[in-house]
Amino acid sequence: MPAPANGRHLDGEEVLRYSMDEVTAEELPRWEEHLLTCDSCRSAVSECDAHVTAMRSAAAELRLAPRQRERRRRAFFPVLAPAAAALALLAVFALVFPPRAGRAPAAFAVHLAATRGPGLGEQAPARTPLLLQPDLTGLPAWSSYGLQVVDSAGKPVWRGSLAASAAARGVSIPPLAPGVYFARISSPQGELYREYGLEVGGAR
């Protein structure tokens, strides 16, 4: 492309070629002579120079990005590897030497029959889970009943429910301290139906 005369402005392509250093040795003197006297073209070249510089910087960062990621990955894995190895060792150790959990004590089954006072009820060991199996014979038919355990002073120590279909299997309750207790069966609305005596003694 012929170089512009001193009186003609550089067009967009010529400005870009000048910023990209793609001007021929024959064109360069005449273009620079024009730029010495033309503020408009100098301004266009300055703007184009800024864009070219930004594009080159972005391209350089894109080229460096994979290498930077690789350096970060290499710096991270030397720290991660010992921790991963330790976790793997712990997992193997746990498989070979599993923890010996204490065997939970079996629940003590207590068949509850109606009683008129303390001393006439069933006996059960203290500090052992209990499986209460109340006798529901003669009670109004409900799909479930309220079940409450109180101490000799009438203070509730446990409250739950009993499905009629599960009465034979019983209801598990936590261990009780030594003493006299009463298990109370009530309707779903809270009407007391029956009371069973229970004497909890020493360790089983």
DRENPA-3360 file (N, C-alpha, C; in nm, 2 decimals, always signed):
BEGIN
1 = MPAPANGR = +0.09/-0.12/+0.00/+0.00/+0.00/+0.00/+0.09/+0.12/+0.00 ~ +0.06/+0.22/-0.09/+0.15/+0.34/-0.09/+0.13/+0.42/+0.03 ~ +0.24/+0.49/+0.07/+0.24/+0.57/+0.19/+0.16/+0.69/+0.17 ~ +0.09/+0.74/+0.27/+0.01/+0.86/+0.25/+0.09/+0.98/+0.22 ~ +0.04/+1.08/+0.15/+0.10/+1.20/+0.13/+0.09/+1.28/+0.26 ~ +0.18/+1.38/+0.28/+0.18/+1.46/+0.40/+0.04/+1.52/+0.43 ~ -0.04/+1.55/+0.33/-0.16/+1.61/+0.36/-0.28/+1.52/+0.38 ~ -0.26/+1.38/+0.37/-0.36/+1.29/+0.38/-0.35/+1.22/+0.51;
9 = HLDGEEVL = -0.46/+1.20/+0.58/-0.46/+1.13/+0.71/-0.44/+0.98/+0.69 ~ -0.39/+0.92/+0.79/-0.37/+0.77/+0.79/-0.51/+0.71/+0.81 ~ -0.54/+0.60/+0.73/-0.67/+0.54/+0.75/-0.65/+0.43/+0.86 ~ -0.76/+0.36/+0.90/-0.76/+0.27/+1.01/-0.66/+0.16/+0.99 ~ -0.65/+0.10/+0.87/-0.55/-0.01/+0.85/-0.41/+0.04/+0.86 ~ -0.38/+0.16/+0.81/-0.25/+0.22/+0.82/-0.21/+0.25/+0.97 ~ -0.31/+0.30/+1.05/-0.28/+0.32/+1.19/-0.24/+0.19/+1.26 ~ -0.32/+0.08/+1.23/-0.29/-0.05/+1.29/-0.16/-0.10/+1.25;
17 = RYSMDEVT = -0.13/-0.09/+1.12/+0.01/-0.14/+1.07/+0.12/-0.06/+1.14 ~ +0.10/+0.07/+1.16/+0.20/+0.14/+1.23/+0.22/+0.10/+1.37 ~ +0.11/+0.08/+1.44/+0.12/+0.03/+1.58/+0.18/-0.11/+1.59 ~ +0.15/-0.19/+1.49/+0.20/-0.33/+1.49/+0.34/-0.34/+1.44 ~ +0.41/-0.22/+1.41/+0.54/-0.23/+1.35/+0.55/-0.30/+1.22 ~ +0.45/-0.29/+1.14/+0.44/-0.36/+1.01/+0.46/-0.26/+0.89 ~ +0.51/-0.15/+0.92/+0.54/-0.05/+0.81/+0.67/-0.08/+0.74 ~ +0.67/-0.07/+0.61/+0.80/-0.09/+0.54/+0.89/+0.02/+0.56;
25 = AEELPRWE = +1.02/-0.01/+0.53/+1.12/+0.09/+0.54/+1.10/+0.21/+0.45 ~ +1.03/+0.19/+0.33/+1.00/+0.30/+0.24/+0.89/+0.38/+0.29 ~ +0.79/+0.32/+0.36/+0.67/+0.39/+0.41/+0.70/+0.47/+0.53 ~ +0.79/+0.42/+0.62/+0.81/+0.47/+0.75/+0.85/+0.62/+0.75 ~ +0.94/+0.67/+0.67/+0.98/+0.81/+0.68/+0.87/+0.90/+0.65 ~ +0.79/+0.87/+0.54/+0.68/+0.96/+0.50/+0.57/+0.96/+0.60 ~ +0.54/+0.84/+0.66/+0.43/+0.83/+0.76/+0.47/+0.91/+0.89 ~ +0.59/+0.90/+0.93/+0.63/+0.97/+1.05/+0.64/+1.12/+1.03;
33 = EHLLTCDS = +0.68/+1.16/+0.90/+0.68/+1.30/+0.87/+0.53/+1.35/+0.88 ~ +0.44/+1.27/+0.84/+0.30/+1.32/+0.85/+0.25/+1.32/+1.00 ~ +0.30/+1.23/+1.08/+0.26/+1.22/+1.22/+0.31/+1.34/+1.30 ~ +0.43/+1.40/+1.25/+0.49/+1.51/+1.32/+0.40/+1.64/+1.31 ~ +0.31/+1.64/+1.20/+0.23/+1.76/+1.18/+0.08/+1.74/+1.20 ~ +0.04/+1.61/+1.23/-0.10/+1.58/+1.24/-0.14/+1.53/+1.37 ~ -0.20/+1.62/+1.45/-0.25/+1.58/+1.59/-0.35/+1.46/+1.58 ~ -0.44/+1.47/+1.48/-0.54/+1.37/+1.47/-0.49/+1.23/+1.45;
41 = CRSAVSEC = -0.39/+1.22/+1.36/-0.33/+1.08/+1.34/-0.25/+1.04/+1.45 ~ -0.18/+1.13/+1.52/-0.10/+1.09/+1.64/-0.19/+1.04/+1.75 ~ -0.31/+1.10/+1.77/-0.41/+1.06/+1.86/-0.46/+0.92/+1.83 ~ -0.49/+0.89/+1.70/-0.54/+0.76/+1.66/-0.43/+0.66/+1.68 ~ -0.30/+0.69/+1.65/-0.19/+0.59/+1.67/-0.18/+0.56/+1.82 ~ -0.19/+0.66/+1.91/-0.18/+0.64/+2.05/-0.28/+0.55/+2.11 ~ -0.41/+0.57/+2.06/-0.52/+0.48/+2.10/-0.50/+0.34/+2.05 ~ -0.45/+0.33/+1.93/-0.43/+0.20/+1.87/-0.31/+0.13/+1.95;
49 = DAHVTAMR = -0.21/+0.21/+1.98/-0.09/+0.15/+2.06/-0.14/+0.09/+2.19 ~ -0.23/+0.16/+2.26/-0.28/+0.11/+2.39/-0.36/-0.02/+2.37 ~ -0.44/-0.03/+2.26/-0.52/-0.15/+2.24/-0.42/-0.26/+2.20 ~ -0.32/-0.24/+2.12/-0.23/-0.34/+2.08/-0.15/-0.39/+2.21 ~ -0.11/-0.30/+2.29/-0.04/-0.34/+2.41/-0.13/-0.43/+2.50 ~ -0.25/-0.39/+2.52/-0.35/-0.46/+2.60/-0.37/-0.60/+2.54 ~ -0.38/-0.61/+2.41/-0.40/-0.74/+2.35/-0.28/-0.83/+2.36 ~ -0.16/-0.77/+2.35/-0.04/-0.85/+2.37/-0.03/-0.90/+2.51;
57 = SAAAELRL = -0.06/-0.82/+2.61/-0.05/-0.86/+2.75/-0.15/-0.97/+2.78 ~ -0.27/-0.96/+2.72/-0.37/-1.06/+2.75/-0.33/-1.19/+2.68 ~ -0.27/-1.19/+2.57/-0.22/-1.31/+2.50/-0.11/-1.37/+2.58 ~ -0.02/-1.29/+2.64/+0.09/-1.34/+2.72/+0.04/-1.41/+2.84 ~ -0.07/-1.35/+2.91/-0.13/-1.41/+3.03/-0.19/-1.55/+2.99 ~ -0.26/-1.55/+2.88/-0.32/-1.68/+2.84/-0.22/-1.79/+2.82 ~ -0.10/-1.75/+2.76/+0.00/-1.85/+2.74/+0.06/-1.89/+2.87 ~ +0.07/-1.80/+2.97/+0.13/-1.84/+3.10/+0.03/-1.91/+3.19;
65 = APRQRERR = -0.10/-1.90/+3.17/-0.20/-1.95/+3.26/-0.18/-2.10/+3.28 ~ -0.17/-2.18/+3.18/-0.15/-2.33/+3.20/-0.03/-2.36/+3.28 ~ +0.08/-2.29/+3.26/+0.20/-2.32/+3.34/+0.18/-2.28/+3.48 ~ +0.11/-2.16/+3.51/+0.09/-2.12/+3.64/+0.00/-2.22/+3.72 ~ -0.10/-2.27/+3.65/-0.19/-2.37/+3.71/-0.11/-2.50/+3.74 ~ -0.02/-2.54/+3.65/+0.06/-2.66/+3.68/+0.15/-2.64/+3.80 ~ +0.21/-2.51/+3.81/+0.30/-2.49/+3.93/+0.22/-2.49/+4.06 ~ +0.09/-2.43/+4.05/+0.01/-2.43/+4.17/-0.03/-2.58/+4.21;
73 = RRAFFPVL = -0.06/-2.66/+4.11/-0.09/-2.80/+4.13/+0.02/-2.87/+4.19 ~ +0.14/-2.85/+4.14/+0.26/-2.92/+4.19/+0.29/-2.87/+4.34 ~ +0.26/-2.74/+4.36/+0.29/-2.69/+4.50/+0.19/-2.75/+4.60 ~ +0.06/-2.77/+4.55/-0.04/-2.82/+4.64/-0.03/-2.97/+4.67 ~ +0.00/-3.05/+4.57/+0.00/-3.19/+4.59/+0.11/-3.24/+4.69 ~ +0.23/-3.18/+4.69/+0.33/-3.22/+4.80/+0.27/-3.21/+4.94 ~ +0.19/-3.11/+4.96/+0.13/-3.09/+5.09/+0.01/-3.19/+5.11 ~ -0.06/-3.21/+5.01/-0.18/-3.30/+5.02/-0.14/-3.45/+5.03;
81 = APAAAALA = -0.03/-3.49/+4.96/+0.00/-3.63/+4.96/+0.03/-3.69/+5.09 ~ +0.11/-3.62/+5.18/+0.13/-3.69/+5.32/+0.00/-3.70/+5.39 ~ -0.09/-3.60/+5.38/-0.22/-3.61/+5.45/-0.30/-3.73/+5.40 ~ -0.31/-3.74/+5.27/-0.38/-3.85/+5.20/-0.33/-3.98/+5.24 ~ -0.19/-3.99/+5.25/-0.13/-4.12/+5.29/-0.17/-4.15/+5.43 ~ -0.17/-4.05/+5.52/-0.20/-4.07/+5.66/-0.35/-4.12/+5.68 ~ -0.44/-4.06/+5.60/-0.58/-4.10/+5.60/-0.59/-4.24/+5.55 ~ -0.52/-4.28/+5.45/-0.53/-4.41/+5.39/-0.48/-4.51/+5.50;
89 = LLAVFALV = -0.37/-4.48/+5.57/-0.32/-4.57/+5.67/-0.41/-4.59/+5.78 ~ -0.48/-4.48/+5.82/-0.58/-4.49/+5.93/-0.70/-4.58/+5.89 ~ -0.74/-4.56/+5.76/-0.85/-4.65/+5.71/-0.81/-4.79/+5.71 ~ -0.69/-4.83/+5.67/-0.64/-4.97/+5.67/-0.64/-5.02/+5.81 ~ -0.59/-4.93/+5.90/-0.57/-4.97/+6.04/-0.71/-5.00/+6.10 ~ -0.81/-4.92/+6.07/-0.94/-4.94/+6.12/-1.00/-5.07/+6.07 ~ -0.97/-5.10/+5.94/-1.02/-5.23/+5.89/-0.96/-5.35/+5.96 ~ -0.83/-5.34/+5.98/-0.76/-5.45/+6.04/-0.78/-5.47/+6.19;
97 = FPPRAGRA = -0.79/-5.35/+6.25/-0.81/-5.35/+6.40/-0.94/-5.27/+6.43 ~ -1.05/-5.32/+6.41/-1.18/-5.24/+6.43/-1.19/-5.22/+6.58 ~ -1.25/-5.10/+6.62/-1.27/-5.07/+6.76/-1.36/-5.18/+6.83 ~ -1.33/-5.21/+6.95/-1.41/-5.31/+7.02/-1.51/-5.24/+7.11 ~ -1.63/-5.22/+7.05/-1.73/-5.15/+7.12/-1.79/-5.24/+7.22 ~ -1.82/-5.18/+7.34/-1.88/-5.26/+7.45/-2.02/-5.32/+7.41 ~ -2.04/-5.44/+7.44/-2.17/-5.50/+7.40/-2.28/-5.44/+7.49 ~ -2.38/-5.38/+7.42/-2.50/-5.32/+7.50/-2.57/-5.43/+7.57;
105 = PAAFAVHL = -2.61/-5.41/+7.70/-2.68/-5.51/+7.77/-2.81/-5.54/+7.71 ~ -2.85/-5.67/+7.72/-2.98/-5.71/+7.66/-3.09/-5.66/+7.75 ~ -3.20/-5.62/+7.70/-3.32/-5.58/+7.77/-3.38/-5.69/+7.86 ~ -3.42/-5.66/+7.98/-3.48/-5.76/+8.07/-3.63/-5.75/+8.05 ~ -3.69/-5.87/+8.00/-3.83/-5.87/+7.98/-3.91/-5.88/+8.11 ~ -4.01/-5.79/+8.12/-4.09/-5.79/+8.24/-4.24/-5.80/+8.20 ~ -4.31/-5.91/+8.23/-4.45/-5.92/+8.20/-4.53/-5.86/+8.32 ~ -4.60/-5.75/+8.29/-4.67/-5.68/+8.39/-4.82/-5.72/+8.40;
113 = AATRGPGL = -4.85/-5.76/+8.52/-4.99/-5.79/+8.55/-5.05/-5.69/+8.65 ~ -5.18/-5.67/+8.65/-5.24/-5.57/+8.73/-5.22/-5.60/+8.88 ~ -5.19/-5.49/+8.96/-5.17/-5.51/+9.10/-5.24/-5.40/+9.18 ~ -5.25/-5.42/+9.31/-5.33/-5.33/+9.40/-5.23/-5.25/+9.48 ~ -5.11/-5.27/+9.48/-5.02/-5.19/+9.57/-4.87/-5.24/+9.55 ~ -4.78/-5.16/+9.61/-4.64/-5.19/+9.60/-4.61/-5.32/+9.67 ~ -4.51/-5.39/+9.62/-4.47/-5.52/+9.68/-4.54/-5.64/+9.62 ~ -4.64/-5.61/+9.53/-4.71/-5.72/+9.47/-4.68/-5.73/+9.32;
121 = GEQAPART = -4.59/-5.64/+9.27/-4.56/-5.64/+9.13/-4.45/-5.72/+9.09 ~ -4.41/-5.71/+8.96/-4.30/-5.79/+8.91/-4.17/-5.73/+8.95 ~ -4.07/-5.81/+8.95/-3.93/-5.76/+8.99/-3.84/-5.75/+8.87 ~ -3.75/-5.66/+8.87/-3.66/-5.64/+8.76/-3.53/-5.59/+8.81 ~ -3.42/-5.61/+8.74/-3.29/-5.56/+8.79/-3.27/-5.41/+8.76 ~ -3.19/-5.35/+8.84/-3.17/-5.20/+8.83/-3.06/-5.18/+8.72 ~ -3.06/-5.06/+8.67/-2.95/-5.02/+8.57/-2.94/-5.11/+8.45 ~ -3.05/-5.17/+8.41/-3.06/-5.26/+8.29/-3.18/-5.22/+8.21;
129 = PLLLQPDL = -3.16/-5.21/+8.08/-3.28/-5.17/+7.99/-3.39/-5.27/+8.02 ~ -3.51/-5.23/+8.02/-3.63/-5.31/+8.05/-3.72/-5.32/+7.93 ~ -3.78/-5.44/+7.91/-3.87/-5.46/+7.80/-4.01/-5.49/+7.87 ~ -4.09/-5.38/+7.88/-4.22/-5.39/+7.95/-4.32/-5.46/+7.86 ~ -4.39/-5.56/+7.91/-4.49/-5.64/+7.84/-4.62/-5.64/+7.92 ~ -4.70/-5.53/+7.91/-4.82/-5.52/+8.00/-4.93/-5.61/+7.95 ~ -5.01/-5.66/+8.04/-5.13/-5.74/+8.01/-5.24/-5.64/+7.97 ~ -5.29/-5.65/+7.85/-5.40/-5.56/+7.81/-5.54/-5.63/+7.81;
137 = TGLPAWSS = -5.54/-5.75/+7.87/-5.67/-5.82/+7.87/-5.78/-5.75/+7.93 ~ -5.89/-5.74/+7.87/-6.01/-5.67/+7.93/-6.01/-5.52/+7.91 ~ -5.91/-5.46/+7.85/-5.91/-5.32/+7.83/-5.99/-5.28/+7.70 ~ -6.05/-5.16/+7.70/-6.11/-5.12/+7.57/-6.02/-5.12/+7.46 ~ -6.07/-5.16/+7.34/-5.99/-5.18/+7.22/-5.95/-5.04/+7.16 ~ -5.82/-5.02/+7.16/-5.76/-4.90/+7.09/-5.64/-4.95/+7.01 ~ -5.61/-4.88/+6.90/-5.49/-4.92/+6.82/-5.36/-4.90/+6.90 ~ -5.37/-4.80/+6.99/-5.25/-4.77/+7.08/-5.29/-4.72/+7.21;
145 = YGLQVVDS = -5.21/-4.73/+7.31/-5.24/-4.68/+7.45/-5.12/-4.60/+7.49 ~ -5.15/-4.51/+7.59/-5.05/-4.43/+7.65/-4.98/-4.52/+7.76 ~ -4.85/-4.51/+7.77/-4.78/-4.59/+7.87/-4.68/-4.49/+7.95 ~ -4.70/-4.49/+8.08/-4.62/-4.40/+8.16/-4.56/-4.48/+8.28 ~ -4.44/-4.45/+8.32/-4.38/-4.51/+8.44/-4.35/-4.40/+8.54 ~ -4.40/-4.42/+8.66/-4.38/-4.33/+8.77/-4.32/-4.39/+8.89 ~ -4.25/-4.31/+8.97/-4.19/-4.37/+9.09/-4.29/-4.38/+9.20 ~ -4.25/-4.42/+9.32/-4.34/-4.45/+9.43/-4.41/-4.32/+9.48;
153 = AGKPVWRG = -4.35/-4.20/+9.45/-4.42/-4.08/+9.48/-4.51/-4.02/+9.37 ~ -4.52/-4.10/+9.26/-4.60/-4.06/+9.15/-4.54/-3.97/+9.05 ~ -4.40/-3.95/+9.07/-4.33/-3.86/+8.97/-4.30/-3.94/+8.85 ~ -4.34/-3.89/+8.73/-4.31/-3.96/+8.60/-4.16/-3.97/+8.58 ~ -4.12/-4.09/+8.54/-3.98/-4.11/+8.50/-3.96/-4.15/+8.36 ~ -4.07/-4.19/+8.29/-4.07/-4.22/+8.15/-4.21/-4.22/+8.10 ~ -4.22/-4.17/+7.97/-4.36/-4.16/+7.91/-4.34/-4.20/+7.76 ~ -4.44/-4.28/+7.71/-4.44/-4.32/+7.57/-4.57/-4.37/+7.53;
161 = SLAASAAA = -4.57/-4.46/+7.43/-4.70/-4.52/+7.38/-4.67/-4.66/+7.35 ~ -4.78/-4.74/+7.35/-4.78/-4.88/+7.32/-4.88/-4.92/+7.22 ~ -4.84/-4.97/+7.10/-4.93/-5.02/+7.00/-4.99/-5.15/+7.05 ~ -5.12/-5.16/+7.03/-5.19/-5.28/+7.07/-5.13/-5.40/+7.00 ~ -5.09/-5.39/+6.88/-5.03/-5.50/+6.80/-4.90/-5.54/+6.85 ~ -4.83/-5.45/+6.93/-4.69/-5.47/+6.97/-4.69/-5.51/+7.12 ~ -4.81/-5.52/+7.19/-4.81/-5.55/+7.33/-4.73/-5.67/+7.37 ~ -4.74/-5.78/+7.29/-4.67/-5.90/+7.32/-4.52/-5.88/+7.31;
169 = RGVSIPPL = -4.48/-5.80/+7.21/-4.33/-5.78/+7.20/-4.28/-5.69/+7.31 ~ -4.37/-5.60/+7.36/-4.32/-5.51/+7.47/-4.27/-5.38/+7.42 ~ -4.24/-5.29/+7.52/-4.18/-5.16/+7.49/-4.06/-5.15/+7.57 ~ -3.95/-5.10/+7.50/-3.82/-5.09/+7.57/-3.82/-4.95/+7.64 ~ -3.77/-4.95/+7.77/-3.75/-4.83/+7.84/-3.60/-4.83/+7.90 ~ -3.55/-4.71/+7.93/-3.41/-4.70/+7.98/-3.40/-4.77/+8.12 ~ -3.28/-4.80/+8.16/-3.26/-4.86/+8.30/-3.32/-4.77/+8.41 ~ -3.36/-4.83/+8.51/-3.42/-4.76/+8.63/-3.33/-4.78/+8.75;
177 = APGVYFAR = -3.33/-4.68/+8.84/-3.26/-4.70/+8.97/-3.34/-4.79/+9.06 ~ -3.28/-4.85/+9.16/-3.35/-4.93/+9.25/-3.47/-4.86/+9.31 ~ -3.58/-4.92/+9.33/-3.70/-4.86/+9.39/-3.83/-4.93/+9.34 ~ -3.94/-4.87/+9.39/-4.07/-4.92/+9.35/-4.13/-4.82/+9.24 ~ -4.18/-4.88/+9.14/-4.24/-4.80/+9.02/-4.38/-4.86/+8.99 ~ -4.45/-4.78/+8.91/-4.58/-4.82/+8.86/-4.58/-4.78/+8.71 ~ -4.62/-4.88/+8.63/-4.65/-4.86/+8.49/-4.79/-4.84/+8.47 ~ -4.83/-4.73/+8.41/-4.97/-4.70/+8.39/-5.01/-4.70/+8.25;
185 = ISSPQGEL = -5.12/-4.77/+8.22/-5.18/-4.78/+8.09/-5.30/-4.69/+8.08 ~ -5.31/-4.60/+7.98/-5.42/-4.51/+7.96/-5.47/-4.51/+7.82 ~ -5.59/-4.45/+7.80/-5.64/-4.43/+7.67/-5.57/-4.33/+7.59 ~ -5.58/-4.32/+7.46/-5.52/-4.21/+7.39/-5.55/-4.07/+7.44 ~ -5.67/-4.06/+7.50/-5.72/-3.93/+7.55/-5.66/-3.91/+7.70 ~ -5.59/-4.00/+7.75/-5.53/-3.99/+7.89/-5.61/-4.05/+8.00 ~ -5.72/-4.12/+7.98/-5.79/-4.18/+8.08/-5.72/-4.31/+8.13 ~ -5.69/-4.31/+8.27/-5.62/-4.42/+8.33/-5.70/-4.55/+8.33;
193 = YREYGLEV = -5.64/-4.65/+8.27/-5.71/-4.78/+8.26/-5.66/-4.88/+8.37 ~ -5.52/-4.89/+8.38/-5.47/-4.99/+8.46/-5.33/-4.95/+8.51 ~ -5.29/-5.00/+8.63/-5.16/-4.97/+8.69/-5.09/-5.10/+8.73 ~ -4.96/-5.11/+8.69/-4.89/-5.23/+8.72/-4.77/-5.20/+8.81 ~ -4.76/-5.28/+8.92/-4.65/-5.26/+9.01/-4.52/-5.32/+8.96 ~ -4.41/-5.25/+8.99/-4.27/-5.30/+8.94/-4.17/-5.27/+9.05 ~ -4.10/-5.37/+9.10/-4.00/-5.35/+9.20/-3.86/-5.37/+9.13 ~ -3.78/-5.26/+9.13/-3.65/-5.27/+9.07/-3.55/-5.28/+9.18;
201 = GGAR = -3.47/-5.39/+9.17/-3.37/-5.42/+9.27/-3.23/-5.39/+9.23 ~ -3.14/-5.47/+9.28/-3.00/-5.45/+9.26/-2.96/-5.49/+9.11 ~ -2.83/-5.49/+9.09/-2.78/-5.52/+8.95/-2.82/-5.66/+8.92 ~ -2.84/-5.68/+8.79/-2.89/-5.81/+8.74/-2.77/-5.91/+8.75;
% end
